[in-house]
Amino acid sequence: MWHRRIRRATACTNILVEGLKRLEYRGYDSAGIAVGNGDGLHVIKAAGKIRVLESRLDGFPNATAGIAHTRWATHANPTTPTRTRTPTAASGWRWCITGSSRNYQVLKSALEAEGHRFRTETDTEVLAHLVEKHRSRGLKLEEAVRAALADVEGTYGIAVMCADEPA
């Protein structure tokens, strides 16, 4: 039945929401979607059930590519607006990332010492800044992600999209 609903979905956002709904059984405290449609990235986040996120999608742009994420807060207050929700961006929303790492606190301290300023309390933003650091050296997105992940410890899964390097 799910595959029929997906075939009828015309926007990337609809497909992403359906995917998030399939993950609801795992538990979460917030969810978010980032999509790209040729004029940058558009992000929407919400605390609570997927239906809360879905209720806020009126007027959200159609797109051809996107990422989505549900988050179960292992640190920080999950109800803090936008400071603990993913996807997370760097470089003024030119690209987005979702994921986590075990050694994020050590990495965050090192990045702060290099001048990086954090807007959220998430481990995901540390990954975003690591990729940004490597991109500033002139690496393409894929190369920068690989370089950043060389510093990450633990089990992780990430999704990355970039307005400058569309899928």
N, C-alpha and C positions, 0 to 999 in steps of 0.2 A: 504494500500500500504506500509506503514512504516514497518509493521510486516514482509513482504516479504523481504525487504532489510535487516532487522536484521537477518533473518534466513540465508541469504547468507553470512553475515559477519563472517569471521573466526577468527578474532582477537578481543580481548577485546577492543582495541583502536578504532576499527571501530564502535563498539556499543556505546562507550562513545562519539565519535564525532557525531553520529546520535542523541544522547540524547541532546547534546549541541545545535545542529541545531534546535531541537524542542523548545528550550528556547529562540531563537533569538528574537522573537517578544517582549520579556520583556525588551529589552535594556541591554547593557553591554558595557564595554570599554576594557575588556581583558578576556582571557580564558586560562585554563591550564588543563593538564591531568597528572596524576601520575599512573604508573602501576608497578606491581611486577611480576617478572618472575623467582624467585628462586635465583637470584644473586643480590638482593637489589632492591631498588626502582629507577625508571627512571622517570624524570619529564621534561615536556616541557611546555612553557608558551609563549603567544604572545598577543600583544596589537592589538585591532581592531576586525574585523569580524572573525567568526569561520573559514572561508576559509583561512585566514592567518595562523592560527594554523595548519589547515589541510595541507597546502602547505609545512609545515616544518616536516611532519611526515615520510618522506623517511628515512629509516634506523632505525626508532624508533622501539624498540623491541616488538615482540608479547608477550602477557601476558595472564594470566588466571584471574587476578583480577586488578581492578583499580578504581580510582575516578576521577571525572572531575568537573569543576566549571567555571561559568561565573561570572564576577565581575562588579558591578556598583560602581565606587569609590564615597564614601560619604565623604572621607577625603583623603588627599595626591594626588599628581599628577599622574593620571593614565598612563601617557606616560613614567614615570620614569622606565627604564628597570629593570625588576625583583623585584624592591623594593616595588611595590604595587600590584603585581599579585599573584594569588593563583593557585593551592594548595601551602601551606607553610609547611616547614619541620623543625624538630628539631633533635637533636642528629645526625648530619652529614648525613642527608637523610636516616636514618634508619626507619623513619615513616613520614607520611604526614597527614595533616588535612586541611579541608576547612570549613569555617563558619564565624560567626561574633558574637559580643556581644556589649551591650550598655555601659557597665562600663569598657571597655578595658583600658582606660587611667589610672584609679586608680589601676587596676590589674597590668598594665605594670610598673608603678612606684614602686609598692611593689616588683615585680620580679627583677627589676633592682637593688633595694636595697639589694636583696639576691644574687646578682652577675650574674644574667642572662644578656646576651648581645644579642641585637636584630640586625638582618641584614636587616629587611624590615620596612616599615611604616604601615603595615597592622594590623588591629585588629585580624586577623586570627593568626598571629604569637604569639600574647598574649595567645590565646587558646593552641597553640602548646607548649609553654613554661609551661603553667599551667599543662598540661598533663605530660610533661617531669619531672616537679617537683614531681608529685605524683608517677611516674614510678621509680624515683630515690629512693623512699622509699620502693621499692620492689613489688609494685603493678603490677598486670597484666594489659594489655592495657585497657580492659573493665572496670576494677575497677578504674584505673587512670582517665579515661574519666569521669566516674560518680563523682569521687571526685572533679575533676576540674570544672565540670558543677555546682556543689554546690556553687561555687564562682561567677558564671556568672549571670548577670542580663539582663533582656530584652528577646525579642523573638529571637531565634536563630535556626539554623539548621546546623548540622555538618555531615561530612563524614570523617572517619578516616581509614587509613590502615597502617600496620606495617610489615616490612620485617622480624622481629623476630617472629611474630605471624600471619602467613598467613591465609587468609580466608578459 
